[in-house]
Amino acid sequence: MIILAFFLAHWYLSLFTQTFFQHRYAAHRMFTMGPLTERVFFLLTYATQGSSFMSPRAYALLHRMHHAYSDTAHDPHSPHNSTNAFTMMWKTRTIYQDCVNGTSVAAERFAGDYPVWNSLEEFGNKWYSRVGWAVVYVLFYVNFATAWWQFLLLPIHLSMGAVHGAIVNWAGHKYGYQNFDNNDKSRNSLFFDFLTGGELFQNNHHKLPSRVNFGVKKWELDPSYPVIWTLDKLGIIKLRLVKVAALETAAAQAAAAA
């Protein structure tokens, strides 16, 4: 039970910081937060993602490229340009490292307007940081695992961010239904995205990239949105009101067509 609780906590906390801080905040700037709050969420992102920590700056660059070139030859992680999810994510890793190192020419046009903490990002990308977190996970399992098969979960802990990315980018552009014709192959894979915190509403998100709630139809439930809404009401973050009218009109049209 302890191992299962630890696995689920790592899965969903890592997932939330990815969708909240790196995706909706760093890449799309759907809301604002103060400098201190930003540093707190920076640290929380590093702590929850651990061995698979991703630089918010590099993530933002990679994701903006994905939107601009969705499912074309220049998309950094389209399943339609790779034979399987592993080769897709290896390609993604290579481009991500180029973004981290500042050697990606393609990413230059997408630079700016994202959170930066150079020292933490550099440290989080070092091999000894990733190995250190791996040791923490292994020691936890050594102390609390009650069956040999539980150790099979360790590779997922070690590559949690990559696992999330593989699910979202592979399934979200191959399986499911479309509410909008986005001139790409984005799909909504689940009606209630309990698995990836709203990230599998890819078709909705590609149509409405500034909309903080990834669900559009009344039965599409984005579990991250109520948390973000609550943080806004508590004054911890401030949701942007840019393009709200246009977003709500598009959402209403989609709901009416349901």
HELIX and SHEET records of a PDB file:
HELIX    1   1 ILE A    2  THR A   17  1                                  16    
HELIX    2   2 GLN A   18  ALA A   27  3                                  10    
HELIX    3   3 PRO A   35  GLN A   49  1                                  15    
HELIX    4   4 GLY A   50  SER A   52  5                                   3    
HELIX    5   5 PRO A   56  ALA A   68  1                                  13    
HELIX    6   6 PRO A   79  ASN A   81  5                                   3    
HELIX    7   7 ALA A   85  ASN A  101  1                                  17    
HELIX    8   8 GLU A  108  PHE A  110  5                                   3    
HELIX    9   9 ASN A  118  GLY A  124  1                                   7    
HELIX   10  10 TRP A  127  PHE A  144  1                                  18    
HELIX   11  11 TRP A  148  LEU A  153  5                                   6    
HELIX   12  12 LEU A  154  LEU A  158  1                                   5    
HELIX   13  13 MET A  160  ALA A  166  1                                   7    
HELIX   14  14 ILE A  167  ALA A  171  3                                   5    
HELIX   15  15 GLN A  202  LYS A  207  1                                   6    
HELIX   16  16 SER A  224  LYS A  233  1                                  10    
HELIX   17  17 VAL A  244  ALA A  256  1                                  13    
SHEET    1   A 2 PHE A  31  THR A  32  0                                        
SHEET    2   A 2 LYS A 238  LEU A 239 -1                                        
END                                                                             
